Amino acid sequence: MKKRAEKIKKENKKFWGDFKKFIAKGNVLDLAVAVVVAAAFNAIVNGLVDYIITPFITFMTSGVSIHEWEYILRPEVINAETGVVEVTKISIQYGLWIQTIVDFIIISLSIFLAVRIIKNIQNKINEDELREKEEKAKREKEEAEAKAKAEEERLRLEAEARERAEAQLHADVTAQADLLREIRDILSKRNS
């Protein structure tokens, strides 16, 4: 029984530890920020529709609000004496449907513009980073080429120096050989 309680306690600690790690990650905070921004964005779009576009449409339609546009299938019948509705009105409220379409178009357009602006900013940042990487790669390539040329020049100069040293050695050996021949010839003449 005691082991079971310890096991549960250990699992509990692990659960809460994992939960803390999850909360501490940026993803949860990013999601929370996105929800708040989306709610604010929704309020802005609704305000645009309700306070600017709808009044403009109402003005263009001689003062009839778009919300009031409807096709009445069965009119409402009110008892004149009691004022009680005897037959309820049935209508197709196409104005509200049009309003929903207008809302959808404006929200879609707004989101499209926001995403496009963000993408353009990201592309600009990526282009700058890419350009920096390309410039860095170009500099590194130029440095590598310069090092290779310097190494090639050093090797060429060393080869030339070796060739000169070998030529000088050859000349010295030839001169010594000539000198030894002369000495031999002189000694041969003396002995003869």
C-alpha positions as CSV (number, residue, x, y, z in Angstrom):
1,M,0.0,0.0,0.0
2,K,2.8,2.3,0.9
3,K,4.6,1.6,-2.4
4,R,1.5,2.4,-4.3
5,A,1.1,5.7,-2.6
6,E,4.8,6.5,-3.3
7,K,4.3,5.6,-6.9
8,I,1.2,7.8,-7.2
9,K,3.1,10.7,-5.5
10,K,6.1,10.2,-7.9
11,E,3.8,10.1,-11.0
12,N,2.0,13.2,-9.7
13,K,5.3,15.1,-9.4
14,K,6.3,14.0,-12.9
15,F,3.0,15.1,-14.3
16,W,3.3,18.6,-12.7
17,G,6.9,18.9,-13.7
18,D,6.0,18.0,-17.3
19,F,3.2,20.5,-17.2
20,K,5.5,23.3,-15.9
21,K,7.9,22.5,-18.8
22,F,5.0,22.6,-21.3
23,I,3.8,26.0,-19.9
24,A,7.3,27.4,-19.9
25,K,7.7,26.7,-23.6
26,G,7.2,29.5,-26.0
27,N,4.5,27.6,-27.9
28,V,1.8,28.0,-25.2
29,L,2.6,31.7,-24.8
30,D,2.6,32.2,-28.6
31,L,-0.8,30.5,-28.8
32,A,-2.2,32.7,-26.0
33,V,-0.9,35.8,-27.7
34,A,-2.4,34.6,-31.0
35,V,-5.8,34.1,-29.4
36,V,-5.8,37.6,-27.8
37,V,-4.6,39.2,-31.0
38,A,-7.3,37.3,-33.0
39,A,-10.0,38.5,-30.7
40,A,-8.8,42.1,-31.0
41,F,-8.5,41.7,-34.8
42,N,-12.1,40.3,-34.9
43,A,-13.3,43.4,-32.9
44,I,-11.5,45.7,-35.5
45,V,-13.1,43.9,-38.4
46,N,-16.5,43.9,-36.8
47,G,-16.1,47.6,-36.1
48,L,-15.2,48.2,-39.8
49,V,-18.3,46.3,-40.9
50,D,-20.7,47.7,-38.3
51,Y,-19.6,51.3,-38.2
52,I,-18.3,52.0,-41.7
53,I,-19.5,49.6,-44.3
54,T,-23.0,48.9,-43.0
55,P,-23.9,52.6,-42.6
56,F,-22.6,53.3,-46.1
57,I,-24.8,50.5,-47.5
58,T,-27.7,51.9,-45.5
59,F,-27.1,55.3,-46.9
60,M,-26.9,53.9,-50.5
61,T,-30.2,52.1,-50.0
62,S,-32.2,55.1,-48.9
63,G,-31.9,54.6,-45.2
64,V,-32.9,50.9,-45.0
65,S,-30.5,49.0,-42.9
66,I,-29.0,45.9,-44.5
67,H,-30.2,44.0,-41.4
68,E,-33.8,44.8,-42.3
69,W,-33.7,43.4,-45.8
70,E,-36.1,40.5,-46.0
71,Y,-38.6,38.8,-48.2
72,I,-41.8,38.1,-46.3
73,L,-43.4,34.7,-47.0
74,R,-46.1,35.1,-44.4
75,P,-46.8,38.5,-42.7
76,E,-47.3,38.8,-39.0
77,V,-50.9,39.0,-37.9
78,I,-51.6,41.0,-34.7
79,N,-54.9,41.1,-33.0
80,A,-56.0,44.7,-33.1
81,E,-57.9,44.5,-29.8
82,T,-55.3,42.7,-27.6
83,G,-52.1,43.5,-29.5
84,V,-51.1,39.8,-29.3
85,V,-49.4,38.2,-32.3
86,E,-51.8,35.6,-33.6
87,V,-49.7,34.5,-36.6
88,T,-46.0,34.8,-36.6
89,K,-44.1,36.3,-39.5
90,I,-42.1,34.0,-41.7
91,S,-39.5,35.7,-43.8
92,I,-36.3,35.1,-45.7
93,Q,-33.8,37.4,-44.1
94,Y,-31.4,37.8,-47.0
95,G,-30.0,41.1,-45.6
96,L,-28.5,39.2,-42.7
97,W,-27.1,36.6,-45.1
98,I,-25.6,39.4,-47.3
99,Q,-24.2,40.9,-44.1
100,T,-22.6,37.6,-43.3
101,I,-21.0,37.4,-46.8
102,V,-19.7,41.0,-46.4
103,D,-18.3,40.1,-43.0
104,F,-16.6,37.0,-44.5
105,I,-15.1,38.9,-47.5
106,I,-13.8,41.7,-45.2
107,I,-12.4,39.2,-42.7
108,S,-10.8,37.1,-45.5
109,L,-9.4,40.2,-47.1
110,S,-8.0,41.5,-43.8
111,I,-6.4,38.2,-43.0
112,F,-5.0,37.9,-46.5
113,L,-3.5,41.4,-46.2
114,A,-2.1,40.7,-42.8
115,V,-0.5,37.4,-43.9
116,R,0.8,39.0,-47.0
117,I,2.4,41.8,-45.1
118,I,4.0,39.3,-42.6
119,K,5.2,37.2,-45.5
120,N,6.7,40.2,-47.3
121,I,8.5,41.2,-44.0
122,Q,9.7,37.6,-43.6
123,N,10.9,37.5,-47.2
124,K,12.7,40.7,-46.8
125,I,14.4,39.4,-43.6
126,N,15.2,36.1,-45.4
127,E,16.6,38.0,-48.4
128,D,18.8,40.1,-46.1
129,E,20.0,36.9,-44.3
130,L,20.5,35.1,-47.6
131,R,22.4,38.1,-49.0
132,E,24.6,38.2,-45.9
133,K,25.3,34.5,-46.2
134,E,26.1,34.8,-49.9
135,E,28.5,37.7,-49.2
136,K,30.1,35.8,-46.4
137,A,30.5,32.7,-48.7
138,K,31.9,35.0,-51.4
139,R,34.4,36.5,-48.9
140,E,35.4,33.1,-47.7
141,K,35.8,31.9,-51.2
142,E,37.9,34.9,-52.1
143,E,40.0,34.4,-49.0
144,A,40.4,30.7,-49.8
145,E,41.4,31.6,-53.4
146,A,43.9,34.2,-52.1
147,K,45.4,31.6,-49.7
148,A,45.6,29.1,-52.5
149,K,47.3,31.6,-54.8
150,A,49.7,32.6,-52.0
151,E,50.5,28.9,-51.3
152,E,50.9,28.3,-55.1
153,E,53.3,31.4,-55.3
154,R,55.2,30.2,-52.3
155,L,55.6,26.7,-53.8
156,R,56.6,28.2,-57.2
157,L,59.3,30.4,-55.5
158,E,60.5,27.4,-53.5
159,A,60.8,25.4,-56.7
160,E,62.6,28.2,-58.4
161,A,65.0,28.5,-55.4
162,R,65.6,24.8,-55.5
163,E,66.2,24.9,-59.2
164,R,68.7,27.8,-58.8
165,A,70.4,25.9,-55.9
166,E,70.6,22.8,-58.0
167,A,71.9,24.8,-61.0
168,Q,74.4,26.5,-58.7
169,L,75.4,23.1,-57.3
170,H,75.7,21.7,-60.7
171,A,77.8,24.6,-61.8
172,D,80.0,24.2,-58.7
173,V,80.4,20.5,-59.3
174,T,81.2,21.2,-62.9
175,A,83.7,23.8,-61.9
176,Q,85.3,21.5,-59.3
177,A,85.4,18.7,-61.9
178,D,87.1,21.0,-64.3
179,L,89.6,22.1,-61.6
180,L,90.3,18.5,-60.7
181,R,90.9,17.7,-64.4
182,E,93.3,20.6,-64.7
183,I,95.1,19.5,-61.5
184,R,95.3,15.9,-62.9
185,D,96.6,17.1,-66.2
186,I,99.2,19.3,-64.5
187,L,100.3,16.4,-62.3
188,S,100.3,14.1,-65.3
189,K,102.6,16.5,-67.1
190,R,105.0,16.7,-64.2
191,N,105.2,13.0,-63.8
192,S,105.8,12.5,-67.4
